[in-house]
Amino acid sequence: MNLSEKYGLGLTGKIVEAFLVSKLPIIFILASLLAGAAALIITPREEEPQIVVPVIDVMISFPGASAAEVENLVTINLERKLWEIDGVEYVYSQSRPGAAVVTVRFYVGENREASILKTHSKIMSYIDQVPPGVTGWVVKPVEIDDVPIVTFALYSDVYSDYELRRVSDEILHRLQSIPDTGRAYVVGGRKRQIKVLLEPDKMASRRISLLDMERALKGANVNLRAGTMDIRNREVIVDAGPFMKSLDDVEQLVLGVFDGRPVYLRDVAQVQDGPEEVESYTRLVFGPGSSHDKDTKRLKIGHSRTFLQPSYCGYCEAKRHQRCKSCRWAYFKNK
């Protein structure tokens, strides 16, 4: 007599009894293990799966317009046109004085190149409806891989952020020559800038206006092919220029003539060669468990973010030692 008949068990009891006294549990366990092993072997897998999500930014320039005017004249109309593209999932925008950014996001799996082409074609097909004040636009795809593999921080307790920026720019230029190197860029630090500080009293005394100064600066900082001349069976190439390369070139720029004498830029303005105005600060702070020197904490630094392989870290250290022995590296991210 089995247990179900002895104790009067129902359907559930009979099923439990069948599993207890039969070989089915062992068979099910073996079948599950084989199915899991087969799934593990057959299923394709990647360390970093490539998920294609096309995202495109359309940046519009509308100088002189307020944020409300940009939104009403440009942004709303552009959003309506971009919604007409097949495969668009989201369209969102940001309007600000003189400019706007409209972001288009397509569905997952849409072809990236085709999405960029469709967006550019849709914008160009409505170029006749663009408001007169719009001076230009840029269709810029947003790459999902725009995340640095290796991020370096160049810091020092001797040099300023301006000097660190110049060292980073030089090292960055050399890093881009490494094979299989992707996009590389520098974040932080102040760039070099030549400032022209006007002196209104001197400008008025020599009858030099701001428009004269702007025209002279734009006209002098060019390098154009002016033509050729034939002299004694020889062709001489004539170039108009060159570009202004130093502080002296800017100071000796002729703005006009007053009382029969040339008026130089240094006569009506102060010219300074140095770092640009501070717009942001970049700081590096080491935690309690860091092995770095504690006296280097809270310093403004120039970051060098590069798409590199870990094997290039030694190359970066060698270049840093050649260019700036008082500077040090910190490896922020290394995936």
PyMOL commands that set and color helices and strands:
alter all, ss='L'
color gray80, all
select helices_A, chain A and resi 3-7+11-21+24-42+67-82+112-125+127-129+161-175+200-205+210-220+247-251+265-268+294-296+310-323
alter helices_A, ss='H'
color red, helices_A
select strands_A, chain A and resi 55-61+88-96+99-106+136-142+150-155+184-187+192-198+224-231+234-240+254-258+261-264+269-275+283-284+299-300+302-306+328-334
alter strands_A, ss='S'
color yellow, strands_A
deselect
rebuild
show_as cartoon
